[in-house]
């Protein structure tokens, strides 16, 4: 159980529509910052600031893959605050729309070649 100050911090992080949409996107799959930039049409530093707020609230985790940092939901923390991920809208169509426009970013490390 979270204490009141911690719960307030988590709820404040969820109280922003951009951050809540990021949570809904991450419910679909893990994402890199550069994948979120064209979805929201805001700067990379702005997306990073939103992700930092979600991370400090314990709602997302980050994993480094090569030069990329991927974000994933901390489902346990979301369950502790009573957020049912089933109640989030399905926003996966945003990934499909970017793919149709040829703007879906791939943040994968190129395969290593032997010499």
N, C-alpha and C positions, 0 to 999 in steps of 0.2 A: 504494500500500500504506500502511496506517495503522501508525503506531508503536504500541508496546504501551500506553502510557498513554491514547492516544486511543481505541484499540480497547477498552480496559477501560471507558472512559467510555460508549462507544456500547453495549456489552453490558450495562452497568448500567442504562442507559435502557430497554433492551429487556426487562430482567429483572422488570418489573412487569406484572401481568396487565392492569391498566387501560390502560397505555401500549401494550402489545402489541395489545389490542383496538382502540385508536384507530388503530394502524397498519393493522390489518385493515379497519377502516371506511374509512380513507383510500385503501386499495387499491381500494375500490369507487368512491369519488368524493371530490372535495374537499369540505371541511366548514367551517362556521363554528362557533365555540365554542358559540353558543346552540343549535345543532342537536345537540351532543353532551350537553348538560346533561340533557335528559329521557331519553336512552338509558341513561346511567349512574346517573341519579337522585342526583347529587351536585351541589354548588354550582358556580356559574360560576367562582369563584376557584380551586376545586380542579381543574377541567378546565383552566383557563388555566395552572396550575402544571405539570400533566402535559405540556401542549403546549409550555411553555417548556423543560422538561427535554428533550423530543424535539427541539426546535429547537436547543438548545445542543449537542446531540450530532450535529447536522447531518442528522437523519433526516427532518425536515419543513421546509418552507418556508412563508412566509406572504405573502399578497398582499392589499393593501387594495382593497376595492371599495366606494367611498362610505364609509359609517360602519362597514362590516363588515370583519372580517379573516378571510380564508379560508385554511385550511391544506391543503397538498398533500404527498404523499410526495416525498422526495428519493431517487428510485429508484437513482440512481448510488451514493449513499452506502450504501444498503441492499445493493446488489450487492457493494460493496467489502468488507463484513463477512461476505458469504456467505449472507445471508438470502434464500432463494428465496421470493418473494411467492406462488408457486404452492403453497407448503406451508402458507400461512395458511388458517385456516378461513374459509368464506364466512359473514360475519355481516351481509350485506345485508338479511336478514330483519328486523333491528332497525329499519331505516328503514321497512319495510312495516308492521310492527306499530304504529309511531307514527302512520303515515298512517291506518291502520284506526281508531285511537283518536282521530283528529282532533287529534293533538298534534305533528304534524310541523311544524316551524318553517320559515318561509320567510325567508331573510335576503337579500332582494333590494332593491336601491335602487328606490324608486318612480320611474316615468317622469317626466321633466321636462316641465312644461307651459309652453307659450309664453304671453306676455301681450300 
